[in-house]
């Protein structure tokens, strides 16, 4: 016997006969109806699910045993499934199907079938993999086929498969969209499943400097990547221009992913981008990311809360000096951990402002550079010596500044990033 020949059938409106009315037959009937087939069931009894379909007028049920000629009357069937559980009946159906050149799927004996029903993985409606159908045939081993099918489903949902559409029908109306995707702290494997799936389906990716840039190498050569990364004091692409780029590409019918480091709505200006898209009628969604404010201290073995030390923390941007930090911290508990983003360049002013506001000069401080990368480095100091020690150690952005007694746990725990470090 030669190799199997895989084929996908369009059974819409075509007569398909199912002989049998048990659980296996029910699964076949359900799948055929979802595919639009004109289903006829031949069986003296059927399950409740089949009865409901018949009562709703969605299928035809002949309440009797199979008889010779059923596959040809009132017109020849295109396909037949036999699942009676009776060997002699299934043999008869298969013989008549062979004689009439009708493909026959036998539930009892795959080796005696002229056709087989695979395990099928379909991209979920509304997901980036929508429209993708993968059929798995495992040489007559259905459990093996199902196991592989489930793995394919997981891959479709995770975004590790290239599911982006490259061909569109003439009748298809292409509606562009924007997804604001939080890429996490920088490691390629810390993006969410939803974010990874949207990235795999993107036509255009507008990326930041601090996102999981390693994933960009997995994109197709025809995916447009727009780098709008900013460095301290250097913003070659303004925020207004970024907003315009998102709308422009979406209006061309493209699936646009705005790939950001951390979380789009935590000091990421994602709210501004979402508002701009909404104002121009562009469908927009946000995919949360693991914010660096929590994850980078964790990578350095510093929990931002810890029982017996503090039950709260404050996140603030410090790139404009101590004013915003002091405003954020003024109503917090005295022992609250302060997590400062973009705080290296104004560290001296910020530390002095916190001491003047009542923080002890000996308060522990951690400066964590390039979290979740191979370049990750932690410098532990105190509030009064933070600026001096940062300069001596050559601390450079991107870095997270952690102020509070939880920093002491770094000595006991060390770095906890494990195997997720990105080159």
N, C-alpha and C positions, 0 to 999 in steps of 0.2 A: 504494500500500500504506500502511495506517495505521501508527501507532506500535506498537512491540512492547508486549505486555502481560506484565509480570513476574509470576511465580507460583512459589510453593514447593509441591512435591508431596509428599504422604505416600505412599510406595510400599511401606510395610511389608506383607509378605505378599501383595503384588499381583504378577501375572505381568508380567515385563518381558523382552522378547526382544532379544538382542544378536546381530546377524548379522555374522560375521567373528571371527577369532581372533588377530589380530596385536596389536602394542603399543598401538594406539589402543583397540581393543576391550578389551584387558586393563585399561586405565585406567577405562573405562566399567564393566566388570564389578566391579572393586574398589570403586568408589564406590557402585554400586548395592547391593552386599552390605553395605557399611557402613551403608547406609540401610535395610536389612532387606528388600529386594525379593526375590521369588522369581524368580531369574534363570535364563533358558534361553539357552544359547549354541548357535548353528547355524553350523557351520564344519567343513570337512573336516580342518583342522589347527588347533591352538591353541598358545599359548605355554606354557612350563613353569608359569607362575603360574596360568594358567587350569586346567591339568591338575591342579595340586595342590588347587585349590578343588573341582574335580569329584571327585577321589579322596577328599577329605574329606567328600563328601556335601553340600557347601554350595551347589552349583549343579547344573543339569542341562545335559549336553552332548550335542547331536545331531551325531554325527560324519559330516557330509555337507554338500552344498550346500543352499542355500535353495530350497524348492519352494513353488509356489502353495498357499495355504491354511495355511501355517505360523503366520500371525499369528492365525488363528481357532481352531486346533486345539491342544490339547484344549478350550481355552476362549479367548475373545478376550483379547488382550494389552491392557494399559493404556498401554503405551509401548514403542517400538522404537527401538533404535540400530542403524544400519547403517554398517559400517566395513570393507567387504571389499576396497577398493582396486580393485574392478572396476565400471566405470561402469554397465554394463548391469544387473548384479545390484542395485546400489544404486538404480537407477531403478525396477526391478521392486518392490523392497521398499517404496519410497516410494509408488508407485502403489497397491499393495494396502493400505498403511496409510491413505492418503487415502480410498480407497473404503470402508474399514471404520471410518472416523472414529477412527483411532488416531494419536496424536501420534508424529511420526517425526523423529529427529535424524540428519542425514547428516553424516558426517565429511568427505566429499569436496567438498561444495558447500553452504555455509550458506544461500545464496540460494534453494536448492531445498528447504530444510527447512521443516517446519511448526513445529518447535521447535528450541531451541538449548541447548547445555550451557554455562553460564557458568563463568568462573573464580571459585572460591569461597574466601573467607577465613573460617575458623572460629576462634573463641576457644579457646585451648588448655585442655584439661581441667585443672582445679585453679587456673587463672588467674582474675583478676577478670572477664575477658571470656568465661568459659565460658558456652556457650549462645547466644552471638551468632554469627549466620551472615550474611555479606555476599556477595551474588552480583554479579559484574561482567560485563556484556555490552557489548562495544565495537563493535557494528555489523559483526560478521563479521570483526573483526581480533583473532585470539586472542592475539597477542603484546602488543598494546596492553592487552587485558583482563588478562593475567597481570601486566603491569607495574603497573597500577592495583591489582590484587588484592594484590600484594606490599607496596605502599605502605599499603594498608588494614591488612594484617597487622601491619606495623611500628607503625602508629598504635594498634591494639588492644593490642599488647604495651607500648607506651610510656605508656599511660594518658592520652593527650591527647583520647581520645574518651569521651563520657559513657556508660560501660558499666554503671553501677549499676542493679541490679534495682529496678523500681518496682512490679512486680506479681508475686504469688506464687500458685501453685495451691493449692487446698484440701488436696490430698494431700501437698504439700511440707512436710517437717518443717524448720523454720527453726532452725538451730544458730548461735548467735552466736560471734564470735571477736574476738580483739584482735591487732592488728599494731603492734608498736613500731617506728615508722619514723624513721630518722635523716634529717633534712631537709638536712643539710649546713650550711655556714657562714652561710646566709641568702639567697643568691641563688636565685631561683626555678628556674633551669636547672641547679643543681648537686645536685639530688635525684637518687637513682638511678632507673633505669627501673622496677624493681620497686616502689619506694616511690611513684612517680608513679601507677603502675597501681592500687595498693591505695587510694590517695587518691581516685582517680576512681570507685572502686566502693564507697566508704564510706557508711554510713548516719549515723554519728556520728564527728566529729573532735574529739579533745581536744588542744588545741594549746598550745604554749609561746610565750613572747614572742619568742624568738630563732629560731624556725623560718622556713621560706620562706612567710611569711604572704601574699604576693601570690597564691599558689596557691589560697588560700581563696576568692578572688573567682571562681574557675572552677567552684566547686561549685554544685549545684542549690539552689534556694531551700528545698527540703524537707530538705536535709542539716542535721542539728543540729551546730552548732559550739560547743564548750564551751571558753572561754578560761580557762586556769589559769596564765597567765603570772606569773612572779615577778620582782620588782625587788629590788635590794639593800636588805635590811632590811624588805621588805614582801612577805609571803607570804600573800595573802588566802585561798588555797586550800592547805590542808596536803597533804603527801604522802600521808598516810593517806586523806584525802578523795579525792584523785586515784585512788588504788588502788580505792576503793569505787566511784567513777564508772565505771571501766573494767569492773568485774565487773557492775555493775548493768545497764548498757546491753547488754553481751554476753548476760546472762541473759534479756533481752527478745528475743533472736534477732537482734540488730543486728550488722552488721559495723563494728567500732570501730577507728579508726586513732588511735594516740597519736603525734601529730606533734611531733617534738623537733628542736631545733637540734643540729647536729653529729652525733655518734654516740650512740645510746641507752646504750651500755655504756662510754662514756668520760666519767666524772664526770657522767652523766646520770640516774642512779638507775633506769635501765632494768632492772637486775637485780632490784631490789625489786618493781617492777611485774610483771615476769614471774613471780616467785615467788608473788605474791599471786594472780595469775590462775590459775596452776597449782594452788595450794592449793584453789581453788574450782572446779576442773574445767573451766576455760575454755581452749579451744584458743588458743594464743598463738604468734606467730612474731616474730622480730626481723629488721629490714632494716637492715643497716649504713649509716652515713652518713659523709660526709667530715668528719672531726673538725676543729673550728676550731683545735685545738692545732697542727696542721700546715698547714692550708689558709690561715689568716689570715696567719701569717708569710710564706707563699708569695706571697700577694696583695701584700704589702709588699716583695717582692723579697728575702726573707730565707729561704734554705733552712735547715732545722733541722740538717742535716748537710751537710758540704762537704769534698771531698777536700783534704787538707792543712791543714784547720782542726779538724774534729772528725768522729768517726765514730759518735757516739751523742747521744741527747737524753733528757731526763727531763721528764715531764708531771706537774704537781702542782696541786692546788687550794690557793689562798693566801688564801681569804676568812676563815680563822680565825687568821691570823697565820703567823709563820715556822716554827713547830714542824713542821707537815706538810711544808713545803718542805725543811727541813733533813733530815728523816728520809728523804725521797725521794731527796735528792741525796748523802747521806753515802757510799753505796757506788758512786756513779757515777764515771766517769773525771773527772780534774780539769778537762779541757777540754770536758766534755759541755755541750751547750746546755740551759739551763733554760727551759721553757715554762710560764708560770704563768697559770692561769685564775682569774678572779674575784679578781684581785690588786690592784686599784687602791686600795680602801679601806684596806688594811693595808700599803701599799707601803713606808712609812717603816720599820716594824718588820721587814718581810721583808728589805729591803736591808741594814739594820743587822745582822740575824742572819746573812746570807750573808757580809758582810765579816768579822764576828767568827769565822765558821767557816773563813775562809781565802781567800775570793774577793777578788781585787784590787779596791780602790776604783775603779780606772779601767776596770774591765770594762764593755764597751759594753752598753747596755740600749736596747731599742726598746719603745715603748708604742703599740700599734696599736688604734685605736678603730674600732668599727663596720665591721669587715672585710667586704669584698664588698658594700658598699653605696656609694651616692653620697656618703655622709658619711665614708667611710674617711679616716683621718688617722694619720700616723706621726710620733711624737716620738722623736728619738734623743738619748740622754743617756748618763750613766755611772751605775754602781751608787751611788757616793757622792752624786750629785746627783739621783738619780731622783725622790725624793719632792718636792724643791724644784721641779724643772722640770715635773713633772706638775701641781703646783698652779698654777704660773705659766701653763702652757698651757691650764689648765682641762680636763684629761683626765677623761673620765667613762666609766663602764661603758656598754655592754659593751666590754671591752678585753682584749687579750692582752698579757702582758709577756714579752718574750724577753730572756734574759740570756746573753751569750756573744759570742765573737769573730765569729760568723757575721753579727752585726748590721752589721758594717762593709760587707758586700756591698750593703746597701740604697743606699748612695751611688752605687754603680756601676750597679745594676739599676733602682732606682726602683720604683714600683708596677707590678705585673704582672697586675692583675685583669682587664685587657682589657675585653671587652664584656659581662661577666657581672654588672656592678654592678646592684644592685636599688635603686630609689628609696627 
